[in-house]
Amino acid sequence: MQIQILIVEDEKWAFESLSEQLTELFGNRIIIEGVTSVRDATQYLHKHNVDLVFMDIHLADGLSFDIFKKTKVEVPVIFTTAYDNYALEAFKNQGYAYMLKPFELEDLQAALAKVDFVFTKAEEPVNYKSRFLVKFGNKMKTVAVQDIAFFMADDKILFGYTFEGDQVVIDDTLSWLMPKLTPENFFQINRKFIININAIQEMVKIARGRIKLNMAAQPKDLEIVVSEDRSTDFQNWLNS
């Protein structure tokens, strides 16, 4: 399982230096993304899940502490800055470490030691769900996860559509279900749907960067569309 790291840094040299140091330490165990402003960081953290964040404190459009006022940040943050007078506020805002620029590889390693649980958790085996117990009238049966073409949340009820065309009720919610599914096979394309890669029959680009999908077992009156904010991640997932 790869660690998703976000670097919030508006100086190109600093971003590249930190990226190189992290890659030197962890290689392909990590995926690094970068943003350069409070605005972009707020939007990114609102739309994407990450495991660890590095934040420069002084950004072009304000202090990175403003990010915490605009969106929830529930993962560890390591702050980087050329100033030494923000330590107290940093530790009030998910700060696990505070590094003064310029820093050496040894400084980075010391900071990472304070968030080693992030990397330890990634090494733990994940037990993904293999089947569901579902009801058909007064009868019950098991349905294998791999036999479900897509999941749809509708008015607080979660449905699974099997490749054979059956619609079953899943005793779960979309947000709780997604981490239980193998990420190689399943992807949440918007707030209503999780799709099985093996069920995709056709993909068509439509307005605003969205992607319309034709899926196995899809009812004729049901439209399944990858949302604008998930489109890039969806294409990266398909190409992984």
C-alpha positions in Angstrom: 0.0 0.0 0.0 1.5 3.3 -1.1 1.6 6.3 1.1 -0.1 9.4 -0.3 2.0 12.5 0.6 0.9 16.1 -0.1 3.6 18.9 -0.1 2.2 22.4 0.3 5.1 24.6 -0.9 5.3 27.7 -3.2 9.0 27.6 -3.8 10.0 25.2 -6.6 13.4 24.5 -5.3 12.1 23.6 -1.9 9.4 21.3 -3.3 11.9 19.5 -5.5 14.4 19.2 -2.7 11.9 17.7 -0.3 10.5 15.4 -3.0 14.0 14.1 -3.8 14.8 13.4 -0.2 11.5 11.6 0.4 12.1 9.5 -2.8 15.6 8.7 -1.6 14.2 7.4 1.7 11.1 5.6 0.4 11.3 5.0 -3.3 8.1 3.8 -4.9 6.4 3.2 -1.5 5.2 6.8 -1.7 3.1 9.0 -4.1 3.9 12.7 -3.9 1.6 15.5 -5.0 2.2 19.2 -4.7 0.2 22.4 -4.4 1.5 26.0 -4.0 -1.2 28.0 -2.2 -3.7 28.0 0.7 -6.5 27.9 -1.9 -5.2 24.9 -3.8 -4.3 23.0 -0.7 -7.8 23.6 0.7 -9.4 22.3 -2.5 -7.0 19.3 -2.7 -7.6 18.2 0.9 -11.3 18.6 0.4 -11.4 16.2 -2.6 -8.5 13.8 -1.9 -7.4 11.4 0.8 -3.8 11.7 1.9 -1.7 10.1 4.6 0.8 12.8 5.4 1.1 16.5 4.7 4.2 18.8 4.5 3.3 22.4 4.8 5.4 25.5 4.3 4.0 28.1 6.6 4.4 31.2 4.4 2.5 30.9 1.1 1.8 33.4 -1.5 -1.9 33.9 -0.5 -1.5 33.6 3.3 -0.3 31.3 6.1 -0.9 27.6 5.8 -2.7 27.8 9.2 -5.6 29.3 7.2 -6.1 25.9 5.5 -7.3 24.4 8.8 -10.0 27.1 9.0 -11.3 26.2 5.6 -11.3 22.4 5.6 -10.7 19.4 7.9 -7.2 18.1 8.2 -7.2 14.9 10.0 -3.8 13.5 9.1 -0.3 14.3 10.5 1.3 17.5 9.3 5.0 18.4 9.3 5.6 22.1 9.0 8.5 23.6 7.2 9.5 27.3 7.4 12.4 29.7 7.4 11.0 31.3 10.6 11.2 30.0 14.1 8.3 31.9 15.7 5.4 29.7 14.6 6.1 26.5 16.5 3.3 26.9 19.1 0.7 27.5 16.5 2.0 24.7 14.3 1.5 22.1 17.1 -2.0 23.4 17.6 -2.8 22.5 14.0 -2.0 18.8 13.6 1.7 19.6 13.7 3.8 16.5 14.6 7.1 18.2 13.6 8.5 21.6 12.8 11.5 21.9 10.5 13.5 25.1 9.9 14.7 25.7 6.3 17.2 24.8 5.0 17.1 21.3 6.5 19.3 18.3 5.9 18.2 14.7 5.3 18.9 13.9 9.0 16.4 16.6 10.0 13.8 15.1 7.8 14.4 11.6 9.2 14.0 12.9 12.7 10.7 14.6 11.8 9.5 11.4 10.0 10.3 9.4 13.1 7.5 11.2 14.9 5.0 10.0 12.3 6.3 6.5 11.8 2.9 5.1 12.5 1.8 6.3 9.1 4.3 4.1 7.4 3.8 1.2 9.8 0.1 1.2 9.1 0.7 1.0 5.4 2.7 -2.1 5.9 -0.1 -3.9 7.7 -2.0 -6.4 5.6 -5.5 -5.2 4.7 -8.4 -7.7 5.0 -10.6 -6.8 2.1 -14.2 -7.9 2.0 -14.9 -11.1 -0.1 -18.6 -11.5 0.1 -21.9 -10.1 1.4 -24.8 -11.8 3.1 -28.0 -10.5 1.4 -31.7 -11.1 1.6 -34.0 -12.2 -1.2 -37.5 -12.0 0.3 -37.5 -14.3 3.3 -34.4 -16.1 2.1 -30.7 -15.3 2.5 -27.7 -16.0 0.3 -24.1 -14.9 -0.1 -22.9 -12.7 -3.0 -19.2 -12.5 -3.9 -17.8 -9.0 -4.0 -16.3 -9.8 -7.4 -19.8 -10.6 -8.8 -21.0 -7.0 -8.2 -20.7 -4.7 -11.1 -21.3 -1.5 -9.2 -22.7 -0.1 -5.9 -25.2 2.7 -5.8 -26.3 4.8 -2.8 -29.9 5.9 -3.1 -31.8 7.7 -0.3 -29.7 6.2 2.5 -29.9 2.7 1.0 -26.9 1.0 -0.6 -27.6 -1.3 -3.5 -25.3 -3.7 -5.3 -26.0 -4.6 -8.9 -24.6 -8.0 -9.8 -23.3 -9.0 -13.3 -26.4 -11.2 -13.6 -28.7 -8.3 -13.2 -29.8 -8.8 -9.6 -30.3 -5.8 -7.3 -29.4 -6.5 -3.7 -29.4 -4.3 -0.5 -26.0 -4.0 1.2 -26.0 -3.3 4.9 -23.4 -0.6 4.8 -22.8 3.0 3.6 -20.7 4.0 0.6 -18.1 5.8 2.7 -17.6 2.8 5.0 -17.7 0.3 2.2 -15.0 1.7 -0.1 -12.0 1.0 2.3 -13.2 -2.6 2.5 -12.9 -3.2 -1.3 -9.8 -4.0 -3.2 -8.5 -0.7 -4.7 -7.3 -2.5 -7.9 -10.8 -3.5 -8.8 -13.1 -0.8 -7.3 -13.3 2.9 -7.5 -15.7 5.6 -6.1 -16.5 7.8 -9.1 -18.8 10.2 -7.3 -21.0 10.5 -4.1 -23.4 7.8 -5.3 -21.4 5.1 -7.1 -18.6 2.7 -6.6 -17.8 0.8 -9.8 -16.0 -2.5 -10.6 -13.4 -2.1 -13.3 -14.4 -5.4 -14.9 -17.9 -4.1 -15.4 -16.9 -1.1 -17.6 -18.1 -1.6 -21.1 -17.7 1.9 -22.6 -16.4 5.3 -21.5 -17.3 8.6 -23.1 -15.9 12.1 -22.2 -18.7 14.7 -21.7 -18.9 18.3 -20.6 -16.6 19.8 -17.8 -14.2 16.9 -17.9 -16.7 14.3 -16.7 -16.8 10.7 -18.1 -20.0 8.8 -18.8 -19.8 5.1 -18.2 -21.8 2.2 -19.7 -21.6 -0.6 -17.2 -22.6 -4.3 -17.2 -26.1 -4.8 -15.6 -26.8 -1.0 -15.8 -30.6 -0.3 -16.0 -31.5 1.7 -19.1 -32.9 4.6 -17.1 -29.8 4.9 -14.9 -26.9 7.3 -15.7 -23.5 6.6 -14.3 -21.0 9.5 -14.6 -17.5 10.1 -13.2 -17.7 13.5 -11.5 -15.5 16.4 -12.5 -13.4 16.3 -9.3 -12.8 12.5 -9.6 -12.1 12.4 -13.3 -8.3 12.8 -13.1 -8.0 10.2 -10.3 -10.2 7.8 -12.1 -8.0 8.0 -15.3 -4.9 7.5 -13.2 -6.5 4.5 -11.5 -7.3 3.0 -14.9 -3.7 3.6 -16.0 -2.1 2.2 -12.9 
